[in-house]
Amino acid sequence: MGSYISLGVGELELDWGKNFGFRDYSKLFLPSDKKDIPYYYADDEVILKPGYSTSLGRVKNRLELLGYSLKTLITHFQDHNDNYPDYLELPEISFETMLAIFSKINIADYKNKKEDGDYDLGEYVIENIFLNETFKDLKEHIDIKDKDIGAYFENLDPLFTLRLLIENPHNLEMNLEWRTQDVIDGGWTNEKEIFVGVEETDKFLIVTEGSSDTFIIKKSLELLKPDILDFFTFVDMEDNYPFTGTGNLYRFCQGLTSIRIQNKTLVLFDNDLEGVDKFNKTNNLNLPRQMKIMKLPELEEFTNFLTVGPTGETSENINGKAVAIECFLDLSKSKPKIRWTNYSKEFDAYQGSLENKDDYVREFKSVKNANDNYDFTKLTKLLDEIYKNCI
């Protein structure tokens, strides 16, 4: 008979495999997500065994970094329709209708029939989805003529379906469970083989203007967003960090553009005079599809910032003029000040920098966890912008 492996939420199975034939879903989980979880069998038998489990709220971010953001789902839907065999009938249902239906489904209400025996292609969806009260709205939009209609939904990418279900906020506290133990016990694989995790092709390389930028972003992810830290890699800056300075970072982008880099890459510029200028110039390059650029975000906190220069002390908007990554640290324990230094004839303005910025970095280095007495507000906004650019 063989051994089965399945991915599901509660009793709702999203995908399953048998023996050697199954899809790797380890990238949806962290190694720490391994725990005893329920395995559902016929005759209402439920047995706790090792597997992987995490809340749909946590899975959402990982799904989006894997290319399943709400904005990209329609592309997955169109690709599925375009690649569907011509000899099978396409159901008359739009993406908007599917989104409206699935985003109202409460998975906790779903009960699986849990019958023994193999299903022919399409039969599982007909008997366990269309005929289930939880999915009654879907049935109203689909004319079930034969199991070929069920095959259409059965062949949908399970991650596409999962992302639709996550749009219902009532589902976010439920757990996504990957039930792997039966195929391990059956000798078809082992724990080391089955948990691959996030592969290099799914990771984002973050490139910044200097080692301080990289350190601050990496530590912020460790403290504030550990659930997605494994999706990011950073240029090694232990010895002779190669891209220090805005000009070098721009030339680096030119080089990546010329070789049409295939790795997912995010380049981050400062939000000061030179950084904005090089950001705009880089944006005009014929960038590879996998390469994104951004500058440090403009924040309300920077619109009335104390500065000092040739005309003395004034409060100014430093967005686009003097915002470096140190400005996103907790500056509340002192009186932060931007000092206008070099005058740029090109921009007819002064370039500014945060005074005593190394002191703010040293304080950040001493932070141990997200519960420390430290203001993470601006760092959280920065990470949110990085995340948006990556998805």
C-alpha positions in Angstrom: 0.0 0.0 0.0 2.9 2.4 0.7 3.1 5.5 2.9 1.4 8.8 2.6 2.6 12.4 3.2 0.3 15.4 3.3 0.0 19.1 3.7 -3.1 20.4 5.3 -4.8 22.8 7.7 -6.9 21.0 10.2 -8.8 18.3 8.3 -8.5 20.1 5.0 -5.8 18.4 2.9 -4.1 20.7 0.3 -1.7 18.2 -1.1 -0.5 14.7 -0.6 2.0 12.3 -1.9 3.0 8.6 -1.6 6.3 6.9 -1.1 9.0 8.8 -3.2 6.4 10.9 -5.0 5.8 14.1 -3.0 6.5 17.9 -3.1 9.0 19.5 -0.8 7.2 22.0 1.5 10.0 22.4 4.0 10.6 26.0 2.9 7.3 27.0 4.5 8.7 26.0 7.9 11.6 26.6 10.2 13.4 23.6 11.8 12.0 24.7 15.1 8.5 24.1 13.8 9.0 20.3 14.2 6.6 19.0 16.8 3.9 16.3 17.4 0.9 17.0 15.3 -2.4 15.2 14.5 -2.5 12.7 11.7 -6.0 11.9 10.5 -7.0 8.4 9.4 -10.1 6.5 8.5 -12.7 5.7 11.1 -12.1 9.0 12.9 -8.7 7.8 14.1 -6.3 10.7 15.1 -2.7 9.9 16.1 -0.1 12.4 17.2 3.2 12.0 15.4 6.2 14.2 14.6 5.7 16.6 11.7 5.9 20.3 11.0 3.4 22.9 12.1 3.2 26.7 12.1 0.4 29.3 12.0 -1.0 30.6 8.8 -0.2 34.1 10.0 3.5 33.1 9.9 3.2 31.2 6.7 1.8 34.2 4.9 5.1 36.1 4.9 7.0 33.1 3.7 4.5 32.4 1.0 4.8 36.0 -0.3 8.6 35.9 -0.4 8.2 32.7 -2.4 6.2 34.6 -5.0 2.6 34.2 -3.7 1.7 37.7 -2.8 -1.9 38.7 -3.4 -0.9 40.8 -6.4 0.9 37.8 -8.1 -1.9 35.3 -7.5 -3.7 36.3 -10.7 -0.6 35.4 -12.7 -0.5 31.9 -11.1 -4.2 31.6 -12.0 -3.7 32.6 -15.6 -0.7 30.3 -15.9 -2.8 27.4 -14.6 -5.5 28.1 -17.2 -3.0 28.6 -20.1 -1.2 25.2 -19.3 -4.5 23.3 -18.8 -4.9 20.5 -21.4 -7.1 21.6 -24.3 -9.0 18.3 -24.3 -10.4 19.1 -20.7 -13.1 21.7 -20.1 -12.1 24.8 -18.2 -14.7 25.8 -15.6 -16.3 29.2 -16.1 -14.9 30.9 -13.0 -12.8 34.1 -12.7 -9.9 34.7 -10.4 -12.0 37.5 -8.7 -14.7 35.0 -8.0 -12.3 32.4 -6.6 -10.7 35.0 -4.3 -14.1 36.1 -3.1 -15.2 32.5 -2.3 -12.0 31.2 -0.7 -11.4 34.3 1.4 -14.7 33.7 3.2 -14.1 30.0 4.0 -13.5 29.2 7.6 -11.2 26.2 7.6 -12.1 25.3 11.2 -15.6 24.4 9.9 -14.3 21.8 7.4 -14.6 18.1 8.2 -13.0 15.6 5.9 -14.8 12.3 5.0 -11.6 10.4 5.8 -12.4 7.4 3.7 -10.0 4.6 2.8 -9.1 3.9 -0.8 -7.5 5.7 -3.7 -9.3 8.4 -5.6 -9.2 8.8 -9.4 -8.0 12.2 -10.6 -10.7 14.7 -9.8 -12.8 12.5 -7.5 -11.3 13.8 -4.3 -12.3 17.4 -5.0 -15.8 16.4 -6.1 -16.5 14.3 -3.0 -14.6 16.2 -0.4 -14.8 19.8 -1.6 -17.8 20.4 -3.8 -20.1 18.2 -1.8 -18.9 19.7 1.5 -21.1 22.3 3.2 -18.0 24.6 3.9 -17.5 25.0 0.1 -21.1 25.5 -0.8 -20.5 28.9 -2.4 -17.9 27.3 -4.8 -20.4 24.7 -5.9 -22.9 27.4 -6.8 -20.5 28.8 -9.4 -19.4 25.4 -10.8 -21.5 23.1 -13.0 -20.2 19.7 -11.8 -20.7 17.6 -15.0 -17.9 15.0 -14.4 -14.7 14.5 -12.5 -12.7 16.5 -15.1 -14.0 19.7 -13.4 -12.6 18.3 -10.1 -9.3 17.6 -11.9 -9.0 21.3 -12.7 -9.1 22.2 -9.0 -7.1 19.2 -7.9 -4.3 20.4 -10.2 -4.3 23.9 -8.8 -1.0 24.8 -7.1 -1.7 24.0 -3.4 0.2 27.2 -2.5 -2.1 29.2 -4.6 -5.1 27.8 -2.8 -3.4 28.2 0.5 -2.7 31.9 -0.2 -6.4 32.5 -1.1 -7.5 30.9 2.2 -5.1 33.1 4.2 -7.1 36.1 3.0 -9.7 35.2 5.6 -8.4 36.6 8.9 -10.3 33.9 10.9 -7.9 31.3 9.4 -4.6 33.0 10.5 -4.5 31.4 13.9 -4.9 27.9 12.4 -1.9 25.8 11.8 -0.4 24.6 8.5 0.7 21.0 9.1 3.1 18.9 7.0 2.6 15.3 8.0 5.9 13.7 7.1 6.4 10.9 9.6 4.7 8.0 7.7 7.0 8.2 4.7 10.0 8.4 7.1 8.8 5.4 9.1 8.1 3.6 5.8 11.8 4.0 4.8 11.1 6.1 1.8 13.2 9.1 3.1 14.7 10.4 6.3 14.6 13.6 8.3 17.8 15.0 6.8 16.6 14.5 3.2 13.1 15.7 3.8 13.9 19.1 5.3 15.7 21.1 2.7 14.5 24.6 3.8 14.8 27.7 1.7 17.0 27.1 -1.3 19.5 29.6 -2.6 17.3 30.4 -5.6 14.6 31.6 -3.3 16.8 33.8 -1.2 17.4 37.5 -1.6 20.9 39.0 -1.6 20.9 42.4 0.2 23.6 44.8 -1.0 24.1 48.1 0.8 26.4 51.1 0.8 28.5 49.8 3.7 29.1 47.3 6.4 27.2 49.3 9.0 24.0 49.2 6.8 24.3 45.5 6.4 24.9 44.9 10.1 21.9 47.0 11.1 19.5 45.3 8.6 20.7 41.8 9.5 20.4 42.3 13.3 17.0 44.0 12.8 15.7 40.9 11.0 17.1 38.6 13.7 15.4 40.6 16.4 12.1 41.6 14.7 11.4 39.2 11.9 13.2 35.9 12.8 10.5 33.9 10.9 11.8 35.1 7.6 15.5 35.7 8.3 16.5 32.6 6.3 15.2 34.2 3.1 18.0 36.8 3.2 21.7 36.6 2.6 24.2 39.4 2.8 27.5 40.3 1.1 30.3 39.1 3.4 31.9 42.2 4.9 34.3 40.6 7.3 37.3 41.5 5.1 37.5 44.5 2.7 33.8 45.2 2.1 33.7 45.7 -1.7 30.9 48.2 -2.2 31.5 50.9 0.3 30.1 54.2 -0.9 27.3 55.3 -3.2 29.4 55.6 -6.3 30.8 52.1 -6.0 27.4 50.7 -5.3 26.1 52.3 -8.5 29.0 50.8 -10.5 28.2 47.5 -8.9 24.7 47.7 -10.2 26.0 48.5 -13.7 28.1 45.4 -13.5 25.2 43.2 -12.4 23.0 44.7 -15.2 25.7 43.9 -17.8 25.9 40.2 -16.8 22.1 39.9 -16.3 22.3 38.5 -12.8 19.8 35.7 -12.1 19.9 35.8 -8.3 17.3 37.7 -6.4 19.0 40.9 -5.5 17.9 44.0 -3.6 20.2 47.0 -3.6 19.7 49.6 -0.9 20.8 53.3 -1.3 20.9 56.0 1.4 18.2 58.7 1.3 20.6 61.6 1.1 21.7 63.8 -1.8 24.1 61.4 -3.4 22.1 58.3 -2.6 19.0 59.7 -4.2 21.0 60.7 -7.3 22.6 57.3 -7.7 19.2 55.6 -7.0 17.6 57.6 -9.9 20.5 56.8 -12.2 20.4 53.1 -11.3 16.6 53.1 -11.9 17.3 54.2 -15.5 19.5 51.1 -16.1 18.1 48.1 -17.9 17.9 46.1 -14.7 17.5 42.4 -14.7 14.0 41.1 -13.7 15.4 39.5 -10.5 17.2 42.7 -9.4 15.4 45.4 -7.4 16.6 48.7 -6.0 15.3 50.9 -3.3 16.4 53.8 -1.1 15.9 54.3 2.6 12.2 55.3 3.0 11.1 58.8 3.8 9.6 59.0 7.3 7.5 61.6 9.0 10.1 61.5 11.9 12.6 63.1 9.5 10.6 66.1 8.4 11.4 68.2 11.5 15.0 67.2 12.4 17.5 69.3 14.3 20.4 70.3 12.0 23.5 72.5 12.3 25.5 74.2 9.6 26.8 77.5 8.3 23.6 79.3 9.3 23.5 77.7 12.8 21.0 75.4 14.3 17.6 74.9 12.5 14.9 72.2 12.2 14.7 70.9 8.7 13.2 68.1 6.5 16.2 65.8 6.0 14.4 63.3 3.7 16.4 63.1 0.5 19.2 65.2 2.0 20.8 63.4 4.9 19.0 60.2 5.9 21.4 57.3 6.4 20.6 54.0 8.1 21.8 55.2 11.5 18.8 57.6 11.5 16.5 54.6 11.9 18.1 53.6 15.2 16.7 54.6 18.6 17.8 58.3 18.9 15.5 59.1 21.9 18.2 58.9 24.6 20.0 62.0 23.3 19.5 65.1 21.2 20.2 63.8 17.6 21.6 66.3 15.2 22.5 66.4 11.5 25.6 68.4 10.6 25.7 69.8 7.2 29.2 69.2 5.9 30.3 69.1 2.2 28.7 71.6 -0.2 27.7 70.0 -3.6 27.8 72.4 -6.6 25.9 69.7 -8.6 22.9 69.9 -6.3 23.5 73.4 -4.9 23.0 72.0 -1.4 24.9 70.6 1.6 25.4 66.9 2.2 24.6 66.1 5.9 25.3 63.3 8.3 24.2 62.2 11.7 26.5 63.4 14.5 27.9 60.7 16.8 26.4 57.9 14.7 28.9 55.4 15.9 27.5 55.8 19.4 24.0 54.9 18.2 25.4 51.8 16.4 27.2 50.7 19.6 24.0 51.0 21.6 22.2 48.9 19.0 24.8 46.3 19.1 24.1 45.8 22.9 20.4 45.1 22.3 19.7 41.4 23.1 16.1 40.9 22.0 12.9 42.6 20.8 11.7 43.1 24.4 14.6 45.3 25.4 14.0 48.9 26.2 14.7 50.1 22.7 12.6 52.0 20.2 12.3 49.8 17.1 9.6 51.9 15.4 11.7 53.2 12.5 13.6 50.0 12.0 10.3 48.1 11.7 9.2 50.6 9.0 12.5 50.0 7.2 12.1 46.2 7.3 8.5 46.6 6.0 9.8 48.5 3.0 12.5 45.9 2.3 9.8 43.2 2.5 7.5 45.1 0.1 10.3 45.4 -2.4 11.2 41.7 -2.2 7.6 40.5 -2.9 
